């Protein structure tokens, strides 16, 4: 009701310095304790000194960032939690980009019934909080923390479906029984929300996600980051979120930030179970509305399958097609394609997409590269010749449309999918060269990180990917059964490669035979910084081969040889490669390797002590196996 005083929520808290004359003695003790906690010098004796001390204490407290903790601690009351110094003036931390960060800890509130909590000495106490009180408390926190026109982010902790309904009541279209002026003020603040993170212990579920989607009605147009990971969201939740994103179409196109679609840059729904239906709903909304600024999409652990992967591929392809079409698009919208807005990080680990899903992703990358090559002529209107690459990479309008990080581990991908991905990576590099020239293309943002861990690409898949190392900086092929045949192809490719910095081939049944080829590549390749050969079968023979060629390597910083059946002989040879044998100071050694892990091998205590004495922490020989 307008003008009616709202009941004070049972969990509200306040900070003040009111006291009566009888509190003088207690105040001295309290202030001393508080000054100790805040790291202030203790000033004792006399009222004036106590006053000076109180000024220090409250001055220090004014610099703290406070967050509202609406948690069920059995007392029915909440508390204010400090979170460090803040530059803002309203008790919430202001980030370097000018964004005010607001935290809401909703706790585990019981809003719909139940017998309450057990409090020692008082028995079972009903701690239910009326949703109206919760909503008004949330409204007060947001209203008092954020100006009407400044960007702000909201982090919600320990939410449940019931408390999310309280959030909906507070900020949704209906409002928490606020007068019209108050609701208008809150709606104005929601339109400047740029980031929302909802962390939950048990998850808000589909019903909570629906309430959240309704609460975000006014926030969607400018929302840049949305993190709903680990919230037990299913297909219905994904459909609700998709519906909220579709509301961008209802906003007036006069808003510059909506001229080319929604403002979303990061979307994290990992650790849920939206399935293929949820992925299709979400992708359909993002493609229809347009998401040219979406740079990071994380759908790890969502069981989206091949159909869901194909839908996600449409998001990526939709970005490449943005600006293509009839002549009715505005100049601003047509230039969105030239600016190269594109997905930079795609995480689909643990989704069972298989070869079909990998093929769909590869096809989207290839088609995006084709579109880039198609427009690689004049880069500016009225220009009749190709612009010199000098300084071109500093202009985001001309970046090639391509992923930077593609994570497809734990997806049942075989050599078939690996072949498709290899061809797609090569197509992206060719497009970059055609657009920017050979020299500039070396620094162009093509795919830099490829994660295919724990699939089944085998030797043939490794051979295919060995042809696509150009441009890659990180490659994870752990646990793929590539064997000696696959590692041989990769090692040969490394001899001529200058871009790869990190290679993981652990758990691939590599023996001393395959290690020979890896060792040989180390004598010529000086660009790889991290090499993981852990959990293979290289033995002492393989360790000796690596030690011999390691002496000529100046680039490798980290070498992982855990669980490889290496004994004393191999360990001491590796030690000799890092430290000259006593009396032979002319022997060539490696002075650049800072980490060589030999954990879980067969090294005796005597040899381990010798290694530690000679090279110290450069070699890790702890936790050896004993038979």
SVG drawing of the C-alpha trace seen along z (x, -y; Angstrom):
<svg xmlns="http://www.w3.org/2000/svg" viewBox="-2 -15 88 71">
<polyline fill="none" stroke="black" stroke-width="0.4" points="0.0,0.0 1.3,-3.5 2.1,-5.4 1.6,-2.4 4.6,-1.5 5.8,2.0 6.4,4.4 10.0,4.8 11.3,8.2 12.3,10.6 15.8,10.9 16.6,7.2 19.8,5.9 21.1,2.4 24.4,0.9 24.5,-2.3 26.2,-3.9 23.2,-4.8 23.8,-4.2 22.5,-5.3 24.5,-6.7 24.5,-3.3 26.3,-1.8 29.5,-3.9 31.4,-1.1 30.4,1.5 31.1,-0.8 34.8,-1.1 35.2,2.7 33.3,3.1 35.3,0.4 38.5,1.9 37.6,5.4 36.4,3.9 39.5,1.8 41.7,4.9 39.6,6.8 40.1,4.0 43.8,3.6 43.6,0.2 45.9,-1.2 44.2,-1.1 43.7,-4.5 42.6,-4.3 41.8,-6.8 39.2,-9.6 36.0,-10.3 37.8,-12.4 40.2,-9.5 37.3,-7.1 35.6,-9.4 38.7,-9.5 38.9,-5.7 35.2,-5.4 35.9,-7.7 38.7,-5.4 36.5,-2.3 33.5,-3.7 35.8,-5.3 37.3,-1.9 33.8,-0.3 32.6,-2.7 35.2,-1.4 33.9,2.2 31.7,3.8 28.6,5.2 26.3,7.8 22.9,8.9 22.8,12.5 19.2,13.7 20.1,17.2 18.3,19.5 20.6,19.8 17.9,20.9 17.3,17.5 15.0,16.2 17.2,13.2 19.7,12.4 23.1,10.6 25.3,8.3 28.5,9.8 31.7,7.9 33.5,8.6 36.5,6.3 37.2,2.7 35.0,1.0 35.3,-2.1 31.6,-2.6 29.7,-4.7 26.7,-2.5 28.3,0.6 28.7,2.5 32.0,3.0 32.5,1.0 34.7,2.7 37.4,1.1 34.9,0.8 32.5,-1.3 30.1,1.6 28.6,1.9 28.6,5.5 25.6,6.5 25.5,9.8 22.3,11.5 22.7,14.5 19.2,15.9 20.1,18.9 17.7,21.8 14.5,20.0 11.3,21.9 8.6,19.8 5.9,22.3 5.5,24.4 7.3,26.8 8.0,27.1 11.0,24.8 14.4,25.3 15.5,26.7 17.1,24.2 18.9,25.4 17.0,24.6 13.9,23.4 12.9,26.6 11.4,26.4 11.0,22.8 9.1,21.7 11.4,19.6 9.2,19.1 9.6,15.7 6.6,14.3 7.5,13.9 6.3,10.3 8.8,9.5 11.6,11.3 10.7,9.4 10.6,6.1 14.0,6.8 15.5,7.6 13.9,4.5 15.4,2.3 18.9,3.8 18.9,3.2 17.3,-0.2 19.8,-1.3 22.8,0.1 22.5,-1.0 21.8,-4.4 19.1,-4.5 21.5,-4.9 24.7,-3.1 25.6,0.5 25.5,3.1 26.0,6.9 24.0,9.2 25.3,12.3 22.7,14.6 23.9,17.3 22.2,20.3 19.0,19.8 16.1,22.2 13.0,22.3 11.0,20.6 13.5,17.7 13.8,17.2 10.0,16.6 10.7,14.0 13.2,12.4 10.6,12.5 8.1,10.8 10.7,8.1 11.8,7.3 9.3,8.9 6.6,7.1 4.1,7.4 6.3,5.9 6.2,6.5 3.1,4.3 5.2,1.2 3.7,-2.1 4.0,-3.1 7.0,-5.5 9.0,-2.8 8.3,-0.2 9.3,-2.6 12.6,-3.2 13.4,0.5 12.5,1.2 14.9,-1.5 17.7,0.1 17.0,3.6 17.4,2.2 21.1,1.4 21.8,4.9 24.8,6.2 25.7,9.4 23.8,12.1 25.3,15.1 23.2,17.5 25.1,20.0 23.1,22.6 23.8,25.6 20.8,27.7 19.7,25.9 16.7,23.8 15.3,26.3 12.9,25.7 10.3,23.8 12.9,21.5 14.4,20.8 11.0,19.9 10.5,17.4 14.0,16.0 13.2,15.6 10.1,13.6 12.2,11.5 14.7,10.7 12.0,9.1 13.5,5.6 17.1,6.8 17.5,8.9 18.2,6.1 21.5,5.0 22.5,8.3 26.0,9.2 26.8,12.1 24.5,14.9 25.8,17.7 23.3,20.4 25.7,23.3 24.9,26.2 21.3,25.3 19.5,28.5 18.0,26.9 16.2,29.1 14.6,28.6 11.8,26.5 14.3,24.1 16.2,23.7 13.0,22.9 12.1,20.3 15.5,18.6 15.1,18.7 11.7,17.0 13.3,14.3 16.0,13.7 13.3,13.5 11.9,10.4 14.7,8.4 12.6,8.3 9.9,6.5 12.2,3.6 12.3,0.5 15.0,0.8 15.9,-2.8 18.1,-1.4 21.6,-1.3 22.7,1.8 19.8,3.8 20.2,2.8 22.1,6.0 20.6,8.4 21.0,9.1 23.9,7.8 24.8,11.2 28.6,11.9 28.9,14.9 26.4,17.6 27.2,20.4 24.7,23.3 27.3,26.0 26.4,28.7 22.7,28.9 20.6,31.3 18.9,29.2 19.3,32.1 18.9,31.8 15.4,30.1 16.7,27.4 19.8,26.8 17.5,26.5 15.2,24.0 18.2,21.9 19.9,22.0 16.7,21.1 16.2,18.0 19.8,16.9 19.8,17.4 16.4,15.6 17.2,12.7 20.8,12.5 23.8,12.7 26.7,11.1 28.5,10.3 28.3,13.8 31.9,14.7 31.7,17.5 29.2,20.4 29.6,23.2 27.1,26.1 29.4,28.7 27.6,31.7 24.2,31.1 23.6,34.3 22.7,32.3 23.7,35.1 24.3,34.7 21.1,32.8 21.9,30.3 25.5,29.9 24.0,29.2 21.8,26.5 24.7,24.9 26.6,24.9 23.7,22.8 24.5,20.2 28.1,20.0 27.0,19.9 24.3,17.4 27.0,15.0 28.9,15.4 25.7,14.7 24.8,11.7 24.7,8.7 24.3,11.0 20.9,10.7 18.7,8.2 19.3,4.5 16.8,3.6 19.4,4.1 20.6,0.8 24.2,-0.2 24.9,0.5 23.6,4.1 25.5,4.8 28.8,3.6 28.3,6.1 29.6,8.8 32.6,6.8 33.5,6.2 33.9,9.9 31.8,10.5 32.1,14.2 32.1,17.0 35.6,17.2 35.1,20.0 32.8,23.0 32.7,25.7 30.7,28.8 32.5,31.4 30.6,34.4 27.7,34.1 27.8,37.3 27.8,35.4 29.7,38.1 30.9,37.8 27.6,36.3 27.9,33.4 31.6,32.9 30.8,32.9 28.1,30.2 30.6,28.0 33.3,28.5 30.8,27.7 29.9,24.4 33.6,23.4 34.2,24.3 31.2,22.3 32.2,19.3 35.6,19.5 34.1,19.6 32.1,16.5 35.2,14.7 37.1,15.7 34.1,14.5 34.4,11.0 38.2,10.8 38.3,8.3 38.0,4.6 37.9,4.2 36.3,0.7 33.7,-0.8 35.1,-2.5 38.5,-0.7 39.6,1.0 42.7,2.9 43.7,5.0 44.8,3.0 48.3,3.6 48.2,6.0 50.3,3.5 48.3,2.5 45.3,4.4 45.1,6.8 44.5,3.9 41.2,3.2 38.5,5.6 36.4,5.0 38.7,7.2 39.2,10.2 38.6,13.5 35.4,15.2 36.8,18.2 36.8,19.8 39.7,19.3 39.0,22.3 37.0,25.4 36.5,27.9 34.9,31.2 36.4,33.7 34.4,36.8 32.1,36.9 32.7,40.3 34.4,38.7 36.2,41.1 38.7,40.6 35.7,39.6 35.0,36.5 38.7,35.8 39.0,35.7 36.2,33.2 37.7,31.0 41.1,31.1 39.6,29.9 37.7,27.1 40.8,25.9 42.8,25.8 39.9,23.9 40.0,21.3 43.7,20.7 43.4,20.4 40.6,17.8 42.8,15.8 45.7,15.8 43.4,14.8 42.0,12.0 45.1,10.7 48.1,12.0 50.6,14.7 52.5,12.6 49.5,11.1 47.6,14.4 50.2,15.9 48.7,13.6 45.1,13.8 42.6,15.2 42.0,18.6 41.4,21.7 44.1,21.6 43.0,24.3 41.5,27.7 40.4,30.1 39.5,33.6 40.5,35.4 39.0,38.8 37.5,39.5 38.5,42.4 40.2,40.8 42.9,43.5 46.0,43.4 44.0,42.3 42.5,39.3 45.9,38.3 47.3,38.4 44.5,36.2 45.0,33.6 48.8,33.6 48.0,31.9 46.1,29.1 48.6,28.0 49.3,24.8 47.8,22.0 47.0,24.2 48.7,23.3 47.1,25.9 46.1,29.5 44.7,32.0 44.5,35.6 44.8,37.4 43.2,40.8 42.4,41.3 44.2,44.6 46.5,43.0 49.3,45.4 52.8,45.3 51.4,44.9 49.5,41.7 52.3,40.1 54.7,40.7 52.6,38.5 52.2,35.8 56.0,35.8 56.8,35.5 54.5,32.5 56.1,30.8 59.4,30.7 58.1,28.0 55.5,26.4 56.2,23.1 52.8,22.3 52.0,25.1 52.9,24.4 51.1,27.1 50.6,30.8 48.9,33.4 49.1,37.0 48.8,38.8 47.1,42.2 47.6,43.2 49.5,46.5 52.7,44.9 55.7,47.1 59.5,46.5 59.0,46.9 56.7,43.9 58.8,42.0 61.8,42.1 59.9,39.9 58.8,37.5 62.4,37.2 63.7,36.6 61.2,33.7 62.4,32.1 65.9,31.6 64.4,29.4 61.2,27.9 62.0,25.0 58.5,23.7 56.6,26.3 56.5,25.2 54.5,28.0 54.5,31.7 52.4,34.3 53.3,37.9 52.0,39.2 50.3,42.6 52.0,44.2 54.5,47.1 57.7,45.4 59.9,47.2 63.6,46.6 64.3,46.9 61.9,44.1 63.3,41.9 66.8,42.3 65.8,41.2 64.1,38.1 67.1,37.4 69.5,37.5 67.5,35.0 66.5,32.9 70.1,31.5 69.5,29.7 66.1,28.2 65.8,24.6 62.1,24.1 60.5,26.8 59.6,25.6 57.4,28.5 57.7,32.2 55.2,34.7 56.3,38.3 54.1,39.6 53.2,43.3 55.4,44.6 57.2,47.5 60.5,45.5 63.1,47.0 66.4,45.8 68.3,46.0 65.9,43.8 65.5,41.3 69.3,40.8 69.7,40.3 67.1,37.6 68.9,36.1 72.1,36.1 70.4,34.2 69.7,31.4 72.8,31.5 76.4,32.4 78.0,35.5 80.6,34.6 84.0,34.1 82.5,33.6 81.7,29.9 81.9,29.8 78.9,32.1 75.9,30.3 72.8,30.0 69.4,28.4 69.1,25.3 65.6,24.2 63.4,27.1 61.9,26.0 59.5,28.9 60.0,32.6 57.5,34.8 58.3,38.5 55.7,39.3 54.2,42.7 57.1,44.5 59.5,47.2 62.3,45.1 64.0,46.4 64.5,44.2 68.3,44.2 67.9,42.9 65.3,40.4 67.6,38.9 70.4,38.6 68.0,36.8 66.9,34.4 70.5,33.7 71.6,32.8 68.6,30.9 66.4,30.1 62.8,29.2 63.3,29.2 62.5,33.0 59.6,34.3 60.2,37.9 57.7,38.2 55.1,40.9 56.8,43.8 55.1,47.1 56.3,50.1 55.9,53.7"/>
</svg>
